[in-house]
């Protein structure tokens, strides 16, 4: 099928996923607005909960941003008091980032807001359908190498 024809099909998985991603991004940004930080900042702080002292490169991958953008995100989080950065013990040129107690509270508060978005997203599905959706999405990601 021609690529142009695919872009207009309402049953195209690519079109549906892209449309869902765009709508979801709007809802996530709306949910985070009262909390006071962005989706990228939330991704960084959530990553730091899982992997304390992650490198800038690891955080950039987790937040789906370029390493150059990560420096700006970390500076804004540091100014807000959500993270602390210090030289790595084994390499003074490399900064390691950790969450502050204020950062832990902020990521938890935002996590509750994001959970409400996910609940709304899946509200039309029963438990079995939700498990199936998760399984299908995981398989699709594995199929394209993510």
N, C-alpha and C positions, 0 to 999 in steps of 0.2 A: 504494500500500500504506500502511496506517495506520502511524504512527510507532511505536506500541506493538508492533505485530507485527514491525516491522523490528528492534527491540531484542532480540528473542528468536531471530532467525534465525541459524543457525550459518554460513550461506553469505553473509551480509551483509558487504560489503567494509568498511563503517564499523565493524561489530562486531569483525571480525577485526583491523583496524588498531588499534582502541582497545585490544583485548585484548593484542595484540603490544606496543603502546607501554607498557602497564602492566607487562607481564612484563619488557620490555627495561629499563625504568627501575629495577626491582628488581635486575636483574643488573648494570647499570652502577653503581648505588650500592654493591653488594657488591664489585665490582672496584675501586672507588675507596677503599673504607674503609681498606685497609692503607696506601694512599698518603697519606691524611690530608687530603684535600680533597673538596669536593662536585662534583657534575656541573656546576653553575652556575659554580663557581670554575674548573673545568677548561675550560669553554667560553670564559670570559673570557681565561684565559691563552693558550689556543690562538688566540683572535682576536688577541691582542697579538703573537703570533709572526708572524701574517700581516700585521697592520696596526699596527706600532708607533705609540705615541702616539695611539691612537684616543680619541675622546671618550667620555664616560660614556654618552651616548645611543647611539652606535654599539655599544658593548659590551653595553648592555642589550638591544638588538635581537638581537645574536649569541647571547646567553645565554637569550633568551626570558623575560626578567624585566622588571618595571616599573623605570623610571629610579630611583625611590625605593629599591627593593631593591638596585640596582646600587651605590649609595653604601655600603650595609652590606657587600656582597660585597667591594668594593674596600678598605674599611677592614680587613676580616679578612685579605685577601691582603697588605696592607701590614704589618699586625702580624706576620704569619708570615714576612715578609721576601721574599715572592715578587714584589712589585711596588714600584715607586717612583713617587710622584706629585709633579709639580711644576707651577707655573703655566706656561701657554702663553706663548711669547714675545710673541705679538701680542695677548693678552688675559689679563691677570693674574688675572681672576676665574674663568677656565676652567682646570681642572687636566688635564694630560696624563699618561697612565699608560704606564709602560714595564716590561717584565719585568726582574727582576734575574737574575744567573747562577743563583741558587737556584731562581727561578721557572722558568727554562728547563729545569733538571734535573727539577723536579717535573712539569712538563707532559710531558716526554719519558717519564718513568717511568710516568705515568698513561696516556699514549698507548699504551704497550706493553700495559698491562692492558686497555684498551678494545679494542685490536686483537684480543686473545684472545676477548673477548665477541663481536665481529663474526665472527670465524672460526667460533665455535660456532654463531652464528645462521645462518650460511650453509653449515654443514658438510654438510647434506643436499642441497646443490645442486652440480651440476657447473659448470664455468666458463661454459658457454653459458647455463645457467639463471640464474647469478648476474648476468651481463651483461643478460639479459632483465629480471630483477627490478629492477635499477638503472634500466634504461630505462623500464620501466612506472611506477616510482615517480616518476621525473623528469617523465614526461608527466602523471601524476596531479597533481603539484604545480603544474605549469604550467597545467593545466586549471582549478585553483581560484585561480590568480593568485598563487602563492608563488614 
